[in-house]
Structure formats: structure tokens, C-alpha cells
Amino acid sequence: MASAADRSLSPCRKFDKEDIPNPLDTDTYHAPLMTEEELGKLTVTLSRAACDLRNILEEHGAAIVTGVVSEELPNLESLFHQDLQELIDVEAVRNSSPEVQQSHQSFLQSGPKAFPDSAAGAITEAAGFCVRCCLCHGRFAWKIRKHPNVHRVFQAIYPEASKLVSGMDVTFYSSSEQQPAKEN
């Protein structure tokens, strides 16, 4: 029988080590979705971050802070839309099939949420597209890095830090077609 330390693969849930195949052997990794109870243990609102965030991190090793950019979300989505527009070869779109041209028009009108799931998945899969196309240096990423609420969250974790530098490697999003995940 595995010890409690060996079985602790999640800050909230215990597993028997034998139940989980070694990702190095299978070339796949599986992390179960959190239960509502687990999610509740890790979640803190921005307004409570200064009081509760460090305790959650110390107890669980991870935290989810909600309400960080709620009101600014439409503007942030617009910035991401602008970043993606700069990557499009408009001449190639003009010379493509009517389906591609229609998808492009939908994207121009509605932004990345208009992408079908297959395109959205290709953009966020393993973060490859976002990294290769330098979206981590776009308008959206820099607006997030400099956002005062992002700095408030880090200040709640490191109150002694007088100067804070934050970074963001990858942008993820979901298309409007995408349903909530039932497994990971």
C-alpha cells in the first residue's frame, strides 16, 4: 500500500499510485477535473485575496482568484482579437475557398469566439500556436501583465515586494461552441 505522501498527487484529492499510469510510459498525462468541493477550497475572490490567498496557497499549493479582470473582459477580448488579426494573411484569405472567407468574416465580426472548436483547439493546443506567433508579446498579454488587479494578487502573495514584475507565457481561450469539460 502506498504511503499518504506517495498518494498525494493533488492538493485536495488522494489517489492510489497504482491507479495512475506513468506518463513517461504512456506518453499521455491525465489530471482529473476538480470537484466542486475541491474548486471551493482553492477559490478566493479578488476582494478577499489580501486576507485569504496566502493561507490557501500554503495549505493547497494552488489557488484560483476570481474577479481579477471581470469588468475589463470585453476590452481584453478585443485586444486579443486585434493581436490575432495581425497574423492573418489577408491575400491568402481572398484566394481561398468561400468557407474560409466566411470563417474570416465571422472572425472579423465576432472575434476569436467565432472560431469553430477545431480552430480554437489548434490555437491553444499545447500552447504551440500562441508561443510560435509571439502572442505572449501582444496587446492582450501586456495589458494583463500591467493590470493593477494582477499586481494586487501578487502583492497579496508577496507583500514585502516593493517592485513587481509579472509575466504571462501563453494565452488560452474557448470558442463559443466549446462545452464545459467533463474530463481532462
C-alpha positions as CSV (number, residue, x, y, z in Angstrom):
1,M,0.0,0.0,0.0
2,A,1.3,3.4,-0.9
3,S,2.1,5.9,1.9
4,A,0.0,9.0,2.2
5,A,2.9,11.1,0.9
6,D,3.2,8.9,-2.2
7,R,-0.6,9.0,-2.8
8,S,-0.9,12.8,-2.7
9,L,-1.0,13.8,-6.4
10,S,-3.5,16.6,-5.9
11,P,-3.6,19.2,-3.1
12,C,-7.2,18.2,-2.5
13,R,-7.7,14.6,-3.5
14,K,-5.8,11.4,-2.7
15,F,-5.1,8.6,-5.3
16,D,-3.6,5.2,-5.2
17,K,-0.3,5.5,-7.1
18,E,-1.1,2.2,-8.9
19,D,-4.3,3.7,-10.4
20,I,-2.4,6.3,-12.4
21,P,-0.2,5.2,-15.3
22,N,3.3,6.8,-15.5
23,P,3.1,9.5,-18.2
24,L,6.7,8.6,-19.2
25,D,5.5,5.1,-20.1
26,T,2.2,6.0,-21.8
27,D,3.2,9.4,-23.4
28,T,-0.1,10.8,-22.1
29,Y,-1.0,12.7,-18.9
30,H,-4.3,12.7,-17.2
31,A,-5.4,15.1,-14.5
32,P,-9.0,14.6,-13.3
33,L,-11.2,17.7,-13.2
34,M,-11.7,19.2,-9.8
35,T,-14.9,18.5,-7.9
36,E,-17.0,21.5,-6.8
37,E,-15.7,20.9,-3.3
38,E,-12.0,21.0,-4.4
39,L,-12.7,24.1,-6.5
40,G,-14.2,25.8,-3.5
41,K,-11.2,25.1,-1.4
42,L,-8.9,26.8,-3.9
43,T,-11.1,29.7,-4.9
44,V,-10.7,33.2,-3.5
45,T,-12.3,36.5,-4.7
46,L,-10.1,39.4,-5.5
47,S,-11.6,41.4,-2.6
48,R,-10.5,38.6,-0.2
49,A,-7.1,37.9,-1.8
50,A,-5.2,40.1,0.7
51,C,-6.7,38.2,3.6
52,D,-7.0,34.6,2.3
53,L,-4.8,34.0,-0.7
54,R,-1.5,33.2,1.2
55,N,-3.3,30.7,3.5
56,I,-4.9,28.9,0.5
57,L,-1.5,28.7,-1.2
58,E,0.2,27.4,1.9
59,E,-2.5,24.8,2.5
60,H,-3.1,23.6,-1.0
61,G,-0.1,24.8,-3.2
62,A,-2.5,26.4,-5.7
63,A,-5.3,29.0,-5.8
64,I,-7.9,30.4,-8.2
65,V,-8.5,34.1,-7.8
66,T,-11.8,35.3,-9.3
67,G,-12.9,38.8,-10.3
68,V,-9.5,40.0,-11.4
69,V,-10.5,41.3,-14.8
70,S,-14.3,40.9,-14.9
71,E,-15.3,44.4,-15.9
72,E,-12.5,44.8,-18.4
73,L,-13.1,41.4,-20.1
74,P,-14.7,42.8,-23.3
75,N,-11.8,45.2,-23.8
76,L,-9.2,42.4,-23.2
77,E,-11.0,40.1,-25.7
78,S,-10.9,43.0,-28.2
79,L,-7.1,43.3,-27.7
80,F,-6.7,39.5,-28.3
81,H,-8.9,39.8,-31.4
82,Q,-6.6,42.6,-32.7
83,D,-3.5,40.5,-31.9
84,L,-4.9,37.6,-33.9
85,Q,-6.0,39.8,-36.8
86,E,-2.3,40.9,-37.4
87,L,-1.4,37.2,-38.0
88,I,-3.9,36.7,-40.9
89,D,-2.6,36.6,-44.4
90,V,-5.5,38.6,-46.0
91,E,-4.3,37.9,-49.5
92,A,-4.3,34.2,-48.8
93,V,-7.9,34.5,-47.4
94,R,-9.0,36.3,-50.6
95,N,-7.6,33.5,-52.7
96,S,-9.2,30.7,-50.6
97,S,-12.4,28.8,-50.6
98,P,-15.7,30.5,-49.8
99,E,-15.8,28.6,-46.5
100,V,-12.5,30.1,-45.4
101,Q,-13.6,33.5,-46.5
102,Q,-16.9,33.2,-44.5
103,S,-14.9,32.0,-41.4
104,H,-12.7,35.0,-41.8
105,Q,-15.7,37.4,-41.9
106,S,-17.2,35.7,-38.9
107,F,-13.9,36.1,-37.1
108,L,-13.7,39.8,-38.1
109,Q,-17.2,40.5,-36.8
110,S,-17.3,38.3,-33.7
111,G,-13.7,37.8,-32.7
112,P,-12.0,34.5,-31.7
113,K,-15.2,33.1,-30.1
114,A,-16.5,32.7,-33.7
115,F,-13.8,30.1,-34.4
116,P,-15.1,26.6,-34.7
117,D,-13.9,24.3,-31.9
118,S,-11.3,22.7,-34.3
119,A,-9.7,26.1,-35.0
120,A,-9.8,27.1,-31.3
121,G,-8.2,23.8,-30.3
122,A,-5.4,24.3,-32.9
123,I,-4.6,27.7,-31.5
124,T,-4.5,26.7,-27.9
125,E,-3.3,23.1,-28.2
126,A,-0.1,22.7,-26.1
127,A,0.3,26.5,-26.4
128,G,2.2,26.0,-29.6
129,F,0.5,28.5,-31.9
130,C,0.4,31.2,-29.2
131,V,4.1,30.8,-28.5
132,R,5.2,30.4,-32.1
133,C,3.3,33.5,-33.1
134,C,4.5,35.6,-30.2
135,L,1.1,36.3,-28.8
136,C,2.7,36.4,-25.4
137,H,4.1,39.8,-26.5
138,G,0.8,41.2,-27.9
139,R,-1.5,43.9,-26.7
140,F,-3.6,41.5,-24.7
141,A,-0.7,39.9,-22.9
142,W,0.8,43.3,-22.0
143,K,-2.5,44.7,-20.8
144,I,-2.8,41.7,-18.4
145,R,0.8,41.9,-17.2
146,K,0.3,45.6,-16.3
147,H,-3.2,45.3,-14.9
148,P,-3.4,46.7,-11.4
149,N,-5.6,43.8,-10.1
150,V,-3.0,41.3,-11.3
151,H,-0.4,43.3,-9.3
152,R,-2.8,43.3,-6.3
153,V,-2.9,39.5,-6.4
154,F,0.9,39.2,-6.5
155,Q,1.1,41.8,-3.8
156,A,-1.2,39.6,-1.6
157,I,1.2,36.7,-2.1
158,Y,4.4,38.8,-1.7
159,P,3.5,41.8,0.5
160,E,7.2,42.6,1.1
161,A,7.9,43.1,-2.6
162,S,8.2,46.8,-3.4
163,K,8.6,46.3,-7.2
164,L,6.8,43.6,-9.0
165,V,7.4,42.1,-12.4
166,S,4.8,39.8,-13.8
167,G,4.8,37.6,-16.9
168,M,2.5,35.5,-19.0
169,D,3.7,32.8,-21.3
170,V,0.5,31.6,-23.1
171,T,-3.0,32.8,-23.9
172,F,-5.8,30.3,-23.7
173,Y,-9.5,30.9,-24.7
174,S,-12.6,28.9,-25.5
175,S,-14.8,29.2,-28.6
176,S,-18.5,29.9,-28.2
177,E,-19.1,26.3,-29.3
178,Q,-17.0,24.8,-26.6
179,Q,-18.9,23.0,-23.9
180,P,-17.5,22.7,-20.3
181,A,-15.0,19.9,-20.0
182,K,-16.2,16.7,-18.3
183,E,-12.7,15.2,-18.2
184,N,-9.2,16.5,-18.6
